[in-house]
Amino acid sequence: MTKIKNFSPYNVIKEGLSKLKPNEKKVIDSRFGIEGERKTLSAIGRELDLSRERIRQIEKDGLKKLAGLIVEQKRTLVEKIVEAIDKAGGLASNDNIAEKFLENHIQKSRNEFNSLHLLFVLMPDLIKIEKTKELEEAWILASISREDMLSVITDWVKHLKKIKTPQTIEVLLDNHPNHRKHKMAFLSELPAVSRKLVKTDTGLIGLSSWPEVNPKNIRDKIYYILKKINKPLHFGEIADMISKQRFDSKKVVRATVHNELIADNRFVLIGRGIYALTEWGYKEGTVADIIQEILNSKKDGLTADSIIEGVLKQRAVKKNTILINLQTKPIFKKINDRYFLA
């Protein structure tokens, strides 16, 4: 448990800001969004009728004073924060800091989140990792090597590209025993920090470029759901499951899901509104096409029951539909109790 009881970053920062000069308080408040929206140096400069560079200097001086007021005078609190981060692996994605370190009732507060971010900025025990092509914005304990973190991520990415399937952390560690020197909490946080790795809701580690673990558009979300459920579904069920999964805030429209299913050859219609993945062995075509394919390699023909069994592996249809096709399509003929291609 990494949450700090009765801890309100907003109250801590608010108390510290009250001891700064008016302009210092105004600039830091606005830059970090403590009471309102975050603002640029230029925007604050226009409000105070000061140059951008002057605002930058006021911010620098104010942060130095604030660090002295908070980090030095509230050492016990700072030590608790460092301890909490250490228990969490010494590494945390910036997006996850509220969830990891704040109690439930204040996690959704923008003021609390922005104040926690400012506290981290003030703490010399922490180093901020800026967002790059490789990494998300994050925080790491100064005692942990950034190079070690990048080395583990690089090894995992190479391994996953090679095997082309998501793996558990234990499997990745079996292939890279030298990574076991790191804490499991640290390793578990790496997918949240890396822009190339992602952790699935089942706990597996995959590449963010794989649609089956990190869907970005509606087609990939459909693929994710079918792969996860591992059985054919009606397009309405797929749409409902995408909504429940909450990949993002976008509204899911059933008609759009249906259109994407029709347009993408990864999916195949196997019944009335029911779709499966082509990779499962399902093929396009009518019931008659499926029967024809089944009979193609059967010189001695097949009984109706055998044909029905074969078709039902490919299509979610009624038995009568198969029998009607056998009896009415001129491409089939019946000799005794067996059916052949005409």
matplotlib code that plots the C-alpha trace (Angstrom):
import matplotlib.pyplot as plt

x = [0.0, 1.7, -1.0, -0.2, -2.9, -4.4, -2.1, -3.3, -0.7, -2.9, -3.0, 0.8, 1.4, -1.2, 0.5, 3.9, 2.6, 1.1, 4.6, 5.9, 5.8, 2.5, 4.2, 6.0, 2.7, 0.9, 3.4, 3.8, 0.1, -0.5, 2.3, 1.3, -2.5, -2.8, -6.0, -7.0, -5.8, -2.1, -0.7, 2.3, 5.1, 3.8, 0.2, 1.3, 3.6, 0.7, -1.3, 1.5, 2.8, 6.2, 8.5, 8.5, 12.1, 11.2, 8.3, 10.8, 13.1, 10.3, 9.3, 12.8, 13.2, 9.8, 10.4, 13.7, 12.0, 9.1, 11.5, 13.1, 9.7, 8.4, 11.3, 13.4, 10.7, 8.5, 11.2, 9.0, 6.4, 9.0, 10.5, 7.0, 6.6, 10.0, 9.2, 5.9, 7.6, 10.3, 7.6, 6.0, 9.3, 11.0, 9.3, 5.9, 4.3, 3.1, -0.4, -0.6, 0.8, -2.7, -3.9, -0.7, -0.1, -3.4, -6.3, -9.4, -11.5, -9.0, -7.7, -10.0, -9.1, -7.2, -5.9, -4.5, -2.9, -1.3, -0.1, 1.4, 3.2, 4.6, 5.8, 7.6, 9.3, 10.5, 11.9, 15.7, 15.1, 13.2, 14.2, 11.6, 11.7, 10.5, 8.3, 10.2, 9.6, 10.7, 9.2, 6.1, 6.4, 7.4, 9.3, 12.2, 14.1, 17.5, 19.1, 17.8, 19.7, 17.8, 20.1, 19.1, 15.5, 16.1, 18.2, 15.4, 12.8, 15.0, 15.6, 11.9, 10.9, 13.5, 12.3, 8.6, 9.3, 11.0, 8.3, 5.3, 3.1, 2.4, 4.2, 4.1, 6.8, 8.0, 8.5, 10.5, 12.6, 13.3, 14.7, 16.7, 17.8, 20.0, 16.8, 15.9, 18.3, 15.5, 12.4, 9.3, 7.4, 9.9, 9.6, 5.8, 5.8, 7.9, 5.0, 3.4, 6.6, 7.6, 5.8, 6.7, 5.4, 1.9, 0.3, -3.0, -5.9, -4.9, -1.4, 0.6, 3.2, 3.0, 4.1, 2.0, 2.0, 0.0, -3.7, -4.6, -3.1, -3.4, -6.2, -6.4, -9.1, -12.5, -11.3, -8.5, -10.9, -13.2, -10.2, -9.2, -12.7, -13.0, -9.4, -10.2, -13.5, -12.2, -15.5, -17.8, -20.1, -23.0, -21.9, -24.2, -22.5, -19.1, -20.2, -21.5, -18.2, -16.1, -18.2, -17.7, -13.9, -13.6, -10.6, -11.3, -14.1, -15.3, -18.9, -19.4, -22.0, -23.3, -23.7, -20.1, -19.0, -21.0, -19.6, -16.0, -16.6, -17.8, -14.9, -12.0, -10.9, -9.7, -13.4, -15.9, -19.7, -20.7, -24.4, -27.0, -24.9, -22.4, -18.7, -15.6, -11.9, -10.6, -7.5, -9.7, -10.1, -13.4, -13.7, -16.0, -18.9, -22.5, -23.7, -23.7, -20.1, -19.1, -20.9, -19.2, -15.8, -16.5, -17.6, -14.7, -12.4, -14.9, -15.2, -17.4, -19.8, -21.0, -24.2, -26.3, -25.2, -21.5, -22.1, -24.1, -21.3, -18.8, -20.8, -21.6, -17.8, -17.8, -21.3, -23.7, -26.8, -29.8, -29.6, -32.6, -30.8, -28.1, -30.6, -32.5, -29.3, -28.5, -32.0, -32.5, -29.1, -28.4, -24.7, -25.5, -27.0, -28.1, -27.4, -29.0, -28.1, -25.1, -24.6, -22.1, -21.2, -23.3]
y = [0.0, 3.2, 5.7, 8.3, 8.7, 12.1, 13.6, 16.5, 17.9, 20.9, 21.9, 21.6, 23.6, 26.2, 26.8, 27.2, 29.6, 31.8, 32.7, 33.8, 37.3, 38.1, 37.8, 34.6, 33.1, 34.2, 32.8, 29.4, 29.1, 29.8, 27.7, 24.6, 25.1, 25.0, 27.0, 27.2, 26.4, 26.1, 29.1, 29.8, 32.2, 34.6, 34.5, 35.3, 38.0, 39.8, 39.6, 41.1, 43.4, 41.7, 40.1, 36.3, 36.1, 38.1, 35.6, 32.7, 34.3, 34.9, 31.2, 30.0, 32.2, 31.2, 27.5, 27.8, 29.5, 27.0, 24.0, 25.5, 26.0, 22.6, 20.1, 21.4, 22.2, 19.2, 16.6, 13.9, 14.3, 14.2, 11.0, 9.4, 10.4, 9.0, 5.8, 5.4, 5.9, 3.4, 0.8, 1.4, 0.4, 3.8, 4.6, 6.1, 7.4, 11.0, 10.0, 7.4, 9.4, 10.4, 6.8, 5.5, 8.0, 9.8, 8.5, 7.6, 10.6, 13.1, 11.2, 12.9, 16.4, 18.4, 20.7, 17.8, 16.2, 19.4, 20.1, 16.6, 17.2, 20.4, 18.6, 16.1, 19.0, 20.5, 17.2, 16.6, 12.8, 12.6, 13.1, 13.9, 11.9, 14.1, 12.7, 11.4, 8.9, 6.1, 7.2, 8.7, 11.6, 9.9, 10.2, 8.1, 8.1, 9.7, 6.5, 4.5, 4.4, 5.7, 3.7, 0.4, 1.2, 1.8, -1.3, -3.5, -1.9, -2.4, -6.1, -6.7, -4.9, -7.0, -10.2, -9.4, -8.5, -11.8, -14.0, -11.8, -12.7, -11.0, -12.6, -12.5, -10.6, -14.0, -15.3, -12.2, -12.6, -16.2, -15.0, -12.2, -13.5, -10.5, -8.4, -10.2, -7.9, -5.2, -5.1, -6.6, -3.4, -1.5, -4.0, -3.9, -0.2, -0.2, -0.7, 2.4, 4.4, 3.0, 4.1, 0.8, -1.5, -2.0, -4.2, -5.9, -6.2, -9.8, -8.7, -9.7, -7.5, -6.7, -4.1, -0.9, -1.3, -4.5, -4.0, -7.0, -5.4, -1.7, -0.9, 2.7, 2.7, 1.0, -1.9, -2.7, -2.5, -5.0, -7.3, -6.8, -7.8, -10.9, -12.0, -11.5, -13.4, -16.0, -16.8, -15.4, -12.5, -10.5, -7.0, -5.5, -7.5, -6.4, -2.7, -3.1, -4.8, -2.0, 0.6, -1.4, -1.8, 2.1, 2.3, 6.1, 8.6, 8.1, 7.1, 3.6, 3.4, 0.0, 0.9, 2.0, -1.3, -3.2, -1.2, -1.8, -5.5, -5.7, -3.7, -5.5, -8.9, -9.9, -10.5, -12.9, -13.1, -16.5, -16.0, -13.3, -10.4, -12.8, -12.3, -14.3, -13.8, -15.1, -16.3, -18.9, -20.7, -19.2, -18.4, -16.0, -17.3, -18.5, -21.7, -23.2, -22.2, -23.9, -27.1, -27.0, -26.7, -29.5, -31.8, -30.9, -33.4, -36.1, -38.3, -40.8, -38.0, -37.3, -37.9, -34.9, -35.2, -35.0, -32.0, -30.3, -30.9, -29.5, -26.4, -25.6, -25.4, -22.5, -20.9, -20.1, -21.2, -23.5, -27.1, -26.6, -23.8, -26.3, -29.0, -26.5, -25.6, -29.3, -29.9, -26.8, -25.8, -27.5, -27.8, -30.7, -34.1, -36.9, -40.6, -42.9, -41.3, -39.3, -35.9, -35.2, -32.2, -32.4]
z = [0.0, -1.2, -0.3, 2.4, 5.0, 5.6, 3.0, 0.9, -1.4, -2.1, 1.6, 1.8, -1.3, -0.4, 3.0, 1.3, -1.3, 1.3, 2.5, -0.8, -2.4, -4.3, -7.7, -6.8, -5.6, -8.7, -11.1, -9.5, -8.9, -12.6, -13.9, -12.1, -12.0, -8.3, -8.1, -11.8, -15.3, -16.1, -18.0, -20.2, -19.2, -21.9, -20.7, -17.1, -18.4, -20.1, -16.9, -14.8, -17.5, -17.3, -19.9, -20.4, -19.1, -16.0, -15.3, -15.7, -13.2, -10.7, -11.1, -10.5, -7.4, -6.1, -6.5, -4.7, -1.7, -1.8, -1.8, 1.4, 3.0, 2.2, 1.7, 4.5, 7.1, 6.4, 6.2, 7.8, 5.1, 2.4, 3.8, 3.7, 0.1, -0.8, 1.1, -0.7, -4.1, -3.1, -2.2, -5.6, -7.2, -7.2, -10.5, -11.4, -14.6, -14.1, -15.2, -12.4, -9.4, -8.0, -8.2, -6.6, -3.8, -2.9, -1.0, -3.0, -2.1, -3.5, -6.5, -9.0, -7.8, -10.3, -7.6, -5.6, -8.7, -9.8, -6.2, -6.0, -9.3, -7.9, -4.7, -6.9, -8.7, -5.4, -4.1, -4.8, -4.2, -7.4, -11.0, -13.7, -16.9, -19.8, -22.5, -25.5, -28.4, -26.0, -22.7, -21.1, -18.6, -15.3, -12.0, -10.8, -7.5, -7.9, -6.5, -9.5, -12.7, -15.7, -18.0, -16.1, -16.7, -20.5, -20.7, -19.3, -21.6, -24.7, -23.9, -23.4, -26.6, -28.6, -27.1, -27.7, -31.4, -31.8, -30.3, -31.4, -28.5, -25.1, -22.1, -18.3, -16.5, -15.2, -18.7, -19.7, -16.6, -17.4, -20.8, -19.1, -15.6, -15.0, -14.7, -11.5, -9.6, -9.9, -7.6, -9.0, -8.3, -10.4, -13.3, -13.1, -13.6, -16.8, -19.2, -17.8, -18.4, -21.7, -24.9, -26.6, -23.9, -22.6, -19.9, -20.8, -18.4, -17.8, -16.7, -19.8, -21.3, -25.1, -27.6, -27.8, -31.6, -31.3, -31.8, -29.8, -26.6, -27.4, -29.8, -31.1, -33.7, -33.9, -36.0, -33.6, -30.7, -32.4, -32.9, -29.2, -28.0, -30.3, -29.4, -25.6, -25.7, -28.1, -29.7, -32.4, -31.3, -32.7, -33.7, -31.1, -28.4, -29.7, -29.6, -26.0, -24.9, -26.5, -24.5, -21.2, -21.8, -21.8, -24.1, -24.3, -24.0, -27.6, -28.1, -29.6, -32.4, -33.3, -37.0, -37.1, -35.5, -38.1, -41.0, -39.8, -39.4, -43.0, -44.3, -42.6, -43.9, -40.4, -39.6, -41.3, -41.1, -40.0, -39.1, -38.8, -37.5, -36.0, -36.7, -36.1, -36.7, -40.0, -38.2, -36.4, -39.7, -40.8, -44.5, -46.4, -48.5, -48.4, -46.8, -50.3, -50.8, -47.5, -48.5, -51.9, -50.3, -47.9, -50.7, -53.0, -51.5, -50.8, -53.9, -52.0, -50.9, -47.4, -45.4, -44.4, -40.8, -41.8, -44.0, -41.2, -38.7, -41.1, -42.0, -38.3, -37.7, -40.1, -39.8, -37.0, -38.9, -38.3, -39.5, -41.7, -43.6, -44.5, -45.5, -47.7, -49.5, -50.1, -51.5, -53.6, -55.0, -58.4, -57.6, -55.2, -55.9, -53.6, -54.3, -51.7, -48.4, -49.5, -51.2, -54.0, -56.2, -59.3]

ax = plt.figure().add_subplot(projection="3d")
ax.plot(x, y, z, "-o")
ax.set_aspect("equal")
plt.show()
